[in-house]
Every structure is written in C-alpha cells, then in structure tokens.
Amino acid sequence: MKAFSFFAFVLFVASTGHVTAKDTLMFATAPTEQSHEVNTVYQPILDLIAKASGKNVVMESAVNYVEYTNRMREGAYDLVFDGPHLVSWRMERLGHVPLVRLPGKIQIVVAVRDEDGSPQSLEELAAGRRVCTFPSPNMLAMAFLSYYPNPVRQPDLVPVKGLPALVSCLREGRGEAAVLRQEPWDTLDKTGLRALPVPVHGYPERTLSISSEVEPEIRARITEALVAEEGTQAAARLLRAFKHERFVTADPAEYEGMSDLLAPLWGFD
C-alpha cells in the first residue's frame, strides 16, 4: 500500500508540476514608503510580471526593516526590489538572480552645515559624532559606515525616513552631517550647507532580483517584459519617483562583493 501511494505521488508530481514549480511568487521591497504608496506604485508592475510569467504575484509589505530583513534572510521572498548590497547578499546566500535595475549609478554625498566648527572631512566625523541617515541596512547608511572599518570609531547614526526629514535633521542640529544621494543634493536648496569630499564610488541603482527556483525561461520573459515599452508604462510611477525613464537589464558582475557592506550587521555574516 505504501509503495502504491509513493508511486501515485510521483506520477502526480510528474504530471502537474505543483510540487516542483511555484505557482505564486512573493514580492517585497524595502520599507521606505507608506503601504498605500507601495500598492499604488508597484501593483501595475506586479500585474505585468504575472502576465509575463503566468504565475500569481503577491505583494508582501513589511512594517519595518527588522521584519523585512528577517523575512528576506529566511528566503520568504521570490522577487525583491531594493539596494545593490542586499541583491549581492541574496545572490551569494540565496541564489537570487538580478533581472533589471534602474539605470545609472548611486553616488553618495555627505553634507554638513556651512558654519564655523563644522567638520571639514570624513575623519572628523569618526568616534561618535552624530550623522543623519536613512535607517540601516539602507545602502547609503552602510556605504557611509564602510569608511570607518574600526567599529569603535564609527559615527553614531541618527535614523530618519525621507529626504525632507533627512535635511531637517541636519539643519536643526540633530546631526553634524547627513548622508544622501547625489541627485537630490544637486537640486536641493543648499543655502547654509556644503558637501565634504568623499571617495567616488558608483553603486548600481535599485534592482529587481528573483529566486533561482523560478525557471530560467520565466525569468527571461519577466526581464523582456520589464525592459520593453509595456514595462516602462507599468513602472511609470516608480520611474517618475526615482527620476528615471526605463528599466535596464542587470549585469550580475556589477554586484560582486557588495554584500561586504552588510558585514557590520548581525545576521548577515
């Protein structure tokens, strides 16, 4: 009887594929926006992915970075759109494959108040000076900390959410510096502010990665759809928010070694 049951199970798997192939893909993105904004921005993209893949695509929003990174490390997400250091970590530990990303590179700016007594260099921010950043493991925060490999001499991060709060944090004196991207800095009202010299590093833009458990031909169909005109239309709100015109195909080689930025955080080593 047991032998018969096992034989029937094997035939069921071979004929349906329900055990070996996923019918539903779980999508997540870094929790940097309100839940209603996430649904508005990402649902058209998920609808396109569902159409291209022939699978259900379900969004799973995390309340905060703790929940998000815990579930990510557990492999709960099949599709994830976030920073290149997290993509690199998933590639190395979970076998994820980068599909598409926003074009261009992420450049870091460390801004300070333009007044007497403000830090003149990154070195002067070491050893407990307060710096306004997005919460770790945000890539800007982790890239900034990489300038201070000695944990004892790292600055103290003051976590805030959103660019306006980041600038306010600096202007109001809650931090002696703020870490932001080059693009908003270029268009920001810089009255009373200036940028410190920093080493020039170009990091890949936000990227969509997918579990390698998803069949290669389906991964290819998703990529093709997202870089096509229909992908640009589906991602219109997202692209407008990040000031880009389209997705581009991601090159796995770009993410090599970027997981090192997560080394200071518990649970990623």
Stockholm file with secondary structure:
# STOCKHOLM 1.0

chainA/1-269         MKAFSFFAFVLFVASTGHVTAKDTLMFATAPTEQSHEVNTVYQPILDLIAKASGKNVVMESAVNYVEYTNRMREGAYDLVFDGPHLVSWRMERLGHVPLVRLPGKIQIVVAVRDEDGSPQSLEELAAGRRVCTFPSPNMLAMAFLSYYPNPVRQPDLVPVKGLPALVSCLREGRGEAAVLRQEPWDTLDKTGLRALPVPVHGYPERTLSISSEVEPEIRARITEALVAEEGTQAAARLLRAFKHERFVTADPAEYEGMSDLLAPLWGFD
#=GR chainA/1-269 SS CHHHHHHHHHHHHHHHCTTTSCSEEEEEECSCSCHHHHHHHHHHHHHHHHHHHTSEEEECCCSSHHHHHHHHHTTCCSEEEECHHHHHHHHHHTCEEEEEECSSEECEEEEEESSTTCCCSGGGGTTTCEEEECCTTCHHHHHHHTTCCSGGGCCEEEECCSHHHHHHHHHTTSCSEEEEEHHHHHHSCCTTEEECCCCCCCEECCEEEEETTSCHHHHHHHHHHHHSHHHHHHTHHHHHHHTCSCCEECCGGGGTTGGGGGTTSTTCC
#=GC SS_cons         CHHHHHHHHHHHHHHHCTTTSCSEEEEEECSCSCHHHHHHHHHHHHHHHHHHHTSEEEECCCSSHHHHHHHHHTTCCSEEEECHHHHHHHHHHTCEEEEEECSSEECEEEEEESSTTCCCSGGGGTTTCEEEECCTTCHHHHHHHTTCCSGGGCCEEEECCSHHHHHHHHHTTSCSEEEEEHHHHHHSCCTTEEECCCCCCCEECCEEEEETTSCHHHHHHHHHHHHSHHHHHHTHHHHHHHTCSCCEECCGGGGTTGGGGGTTSTTCC
//
